[in-house]
Amino acid sequence: MHTHTPTQHAGIRLRDLRARQKISQLDLALRVGVSQRHLSCIETGKASASKEMLLALLEGLDAPLNERNEALVAAGFAPLFGSRPIDHREMDTINEVIDLMLTAQHAAPAMVLDSEWNLVKFNASFVRLLQLLEFDLAALQAIPNVLLALTAPGGLATRLLNPAEVLGDVLKRAQREALHVPALQAMLAQIPQSMFDTKQPQNFNNPTLVTRFKSTVGELRFVSTFTSFGAPLDITAASLRIEHLFPADEATRKAFS
């Protein structure tokens, strides 16, 4: 039976993180300012990394906060980052900012997602969008996952006029994020492979991909923006992102005015 010391555990985690991101030892060593030999010794457990060195290496890998905590614990250090539930009193400021962003752009459907694409919050225009698409809000609230709602049989993808373009972009993004989110990896494995077939946008005159929906009032066109919290020090705060769907033409703006 093989056992691992805390130093080896932390080194294995660093090595696996680096391999998942396809970053060489040399590249990471240059980012952090250590020798490749020293990094190799840390990964194999032949050398111990100080807490500061370990955090520097994790920063060099841009590791998610939960994985930084796990690596710290594996090395015998206390976890550094909290993981407060969204309704915790210390998250009041985060919630105030989220609510402000959801209401400030009242004509833009907006939703708050966590790292697993679960729907955390949404605004009135998001409800309006679902109504125009004849999509059941209650069904989405019962299984509040936007990725599943998009790709399920009869899901939101069936309302898209350019599904190959939009799904290709969405699923590529989810695959990148899934490198750090095992639950998201499991979810992606359930999605039919045919949905991962990408298609180049037909109109390169647009500066960004336009999401086109067929609705009860005709075609709706949106451009998406994503907002996340800068310098997060909490795992929950780091996982949240706010997506706004801004109307891309006058007809869509009128539908949400």
N, C-alpha and C positions, 0 to 999 in steps of 0.2 A: 504493500500500500504506500503510495507516494503522498507526502505532505508538502505544503508550500509554506514558507515563512512569509510574514507580512511584506517584506521587501520584494519577494518573488511575485506575490499576488499583485502588488502595485505595478511591477514591471510588466507582467503579462497583460494587465489592463491597458497600460500605455501602448504596448506593442499592438494589441488588437485594435485599439482606437486608431492608431497610425495606419495600420494595414487597411482598415475599412475605408479610410479616406484616401488611400493610395498615395501616401506621403512617405518618401524615403527617409531613412535615418539621417542622411546627410542634410536633406532639406529642413527637417525639424531641428537638427542641431544648429544649423545656420540661423534659423528663426529665433532661437532662444539664446544663442551665444555660448554654446558648450561644444566640446569636442564630440565627434561622432563616436569615438572610442568610449567616452564616459557615458554617453546615451546608451550605447550597446550594453555596457556593464549594468546600467540601471534596469534595462529591459530584461536581462537574464538573471537579475537578482544578485550579481556579483558585487554591486555597489548599492548603497542606500542613498536615496534622494532625500534631501531636507524638505520640509514642508514648502518652503519658498521655491525650491527647484521644481518640486512636483507641480505646484500651482503654475509656475512659468511654462512648463512643458504642456500642461493641460490648456493653458491660454494659447500657446502656440498651435495647438490642435483645434482651437475654438470649440472645445468640448462643451456640451450642454451642462448646465449646473448640476443636474442629478448625477451625471457621470463623473463630474469633479468630486462630488461628495463620496461616491462609491470608491473612487481611486484613493481619496484621503483615508477613508476607513480601512481600505485594504492595506494601506501603508502603516496603519496603527495610529493615525491622527483622528481627531474629532471632525465630524462633518462641519462645513463652514456655512452652507447656504440653507435657509429655511424653506419650508414648503407649506405655506399657510393656505387653508381653504379660501375660496373666493369671497365667502361671506364673513371672514374673520375681521374683527374690528381694526386690526392693523392694515387691512387691505382697503380701508375706506377711501384713501386718496386715489388708489388705483381705480376703484369703482366710480368715483366722481369723474375722473378723466375719461373713462370708458363711456359713461352716460352722456358727458358733454359731446364726445365725438359722435355718438349715435344720433344725437338730436340736432347737432349744429348743421348738418347737411340733410335737411328733412326730405329733400327730393331724391336722395340717393339711398336705395336699399343698402342696409349695412348689417353685418353680423360679426359676432366675436367668437372665434374658434380657439380651442386648445390644441396641444401638440398632436392629439389623435383625431383632429378634425371634428370633435364634438361641439355642438352648438351651445354656447354659454349664454349669450344674450343676442338680441336683435332689436331693430327699431320698427316703427309703424310702416315705413315704406317697404320693408322686407315682407311684412304681412301682406301689403298691397300687391307686391310682385307675385307672391304665391297665389293670391286670389286671381290675378290676371292670367296666370299659367294654369289655373284650375288644379292646383296641387294642394293636397290636404295638409294643413298646418298641424292638425292633431296627430297625424301619422308621423310627421317629422318630430314632434315633441315626444311621442312615445318611444321612438328610436332616434334620439337627437344627434345623428351623425351625418354631416353634410356629404362626406365621401360616399357613404352607403346610399343616401337619398339620391345622389346623382347617378350612381351606377346600377341601382337595383332595377329589376324588370319593371317597366312603366314609370321609372324614376325621372328626375329632372332632365337627364340627358335626352329623353324623348321629346322634350319641349325645345331643344336646341335646333337652330337652323344650320349651324356649322359644328355638329358634334365631334367630328374627327379632329378639328383644330383645337377646340376647347378641351376636350377630354385628353388629347395628347399633351397639352400644356399642364393641365391639372395633375394628371397621373405622373408626369415627369417630376413635377414639384414634390408630389407625395413620395415618390421613390427616393428622392434626395433626402427628404426629412426622415424617412423610415430607417436610414442608416443609424439613427440615434434613438428610434422609438420602436421597440420590439412589437408592441401592440399594433402599430401601424403596418409593420411588415406582415403580420398575420392577416390583417384586413385586406391588404393588397393581394395576398395569395388567393383570396376568395373571388376576386374580380376576374371576369372572363378575359383571356389573353387578347381577344379581338379588340377590346376597348383600348389597348395600349398602342394600337396602330396609329401613328401620327400622320398628320397632313399639313403641309405648309399653307399658311394663309394665302388666300387667292388675291388679296388686295394689299400690296406692299406700300400703297400710298398712305395708309394709316400708320401713325407712329407706334401704335401698340395693337395687340390682338383685340378685336372687337367681339364681344360675346353677343350672339344674336338669338333671341327667343321668339318663338311663335306664340301669340297670346290671343285672348278674346278681343283685343283692340288692335290687332295687327302686329307687325314686327316691332320688337323692342330691342334696342341696341345699347350696350354698355361697355365702358372701359373700367378695369378694376385697379384699385390701389390697395396696398397692404401697409398697415401701421403696426409696429411693435414697440415695446418700451425700451428706451435706451438705458444701458448700464444696469440691467436687472440684477438684484441681489437675492431674489426669491425664485424658487423653481416654478411656482404657479405663475408669477408675473412674467417670467421668461418664456413660458409656453404660450401665452396669449397673443393673438394677432387680430386686428380689426380689418375686415375687408369691406370696402365701399364699392358699390356698383354705380358709377356716375353715368347718367344719361349721355349718349353719344350723338343724339340728334334731337331736333325740335319735337318730333312726334313723341319720342320717349319722355322728354321733359314734360310735355303736356299731360301725359298719362300719370305723372307723379306730382303734378302741381296742386 
